[in-house]
């Protein structure tokens, strides 16, 4: 199963997403992403269906800005 990185707006959003995913028994990890153009941002590394996870997070008002991987 491949892993995906869900880019979040901030570290706070990434931590909230991790909390809610843990409540749903979905393993995740917060990662710092560096980009020369955008500076630093944060994301959640997950395994499985990234579209489904983004839909689950949208229910609690957490937006996935981008899906990488």
C-alpha positions in Angstrom: 0.0 0.0 0.0 1.5 3.3 -1.0 1.7 6.3 1.3 0.5 9.8 0.5 1.3 13.2 2.0 -1.7 15.5 2.6 -0.5 19.1 2.7 -2.1 21.2 5.4 -2.3 25.0 5.9 -0.4 25.0 9.2 1.2 22.9 11.9 -1.9 23.4 14.0 -4.1 22.0 11.2 -1.8 19.0 10.8 -1.9 18.2 14.5 -5.7 18.5 14.5 -5.9 16.2 11.5 -3.6 13.7 13.2 -5.9 13.8 16.3 -9.1 13.2 14.3 -7.5 10.4 12.2 -6.3 8.7 15.4 -9.9 8.8 16.7 -10.9 7.0 13.5 -8.1 4.4 13.9 -6.2 5.7 10.9 -2.4 5.8 11.4 -0.8 9.1 10.4 2.3 11.1 11.0 2.9 14.9 10.9 5.8 15.9 8.6 7.5 19.2 8.0 7.8 20.0 4.3 10.4 22.4 3.0 10.0 24.0 -0.3 12.3 26.8 -1.7 9.3 28.6 -3.2 6.7 28.3 -0.4 9.0 28.1 2.7 8.0 25.6 5.4 4.6 23.9 5.6 3.3 20.8 7.2 1.5 17.7 6.1 0.1 14.3 7.3 1.6 11.1 5.9 -1.0 8.4 5.6 -1.3 4.9 3.9 -4.4 4.1 2.0 -7.0 6.1 0.1 -6.0 9.8 0.4 -9.2 11.1 -1.2 -11.3 9.3 1.4 -9.1 10.7 4.2 -9.5 14.2 2.9 -13.3 13.7 2.8 -13.3 12.5 6.4 -11.2 15.5 7.4 -13.5 17.9 5.6 -16.3 16.8 7.9 -14.4 18.4 10.8 -13.5 21.5 8.7 -9.9 20.5 8.0 -8.9 21.1 4.3 -6.3 19.2 2.4 -4.5 21.8 0.3 -2.7 19.2 -1.9 -2.1 15.5 -2.1 1.4 14.4 -2.9 2.5 10.9 -3.7 
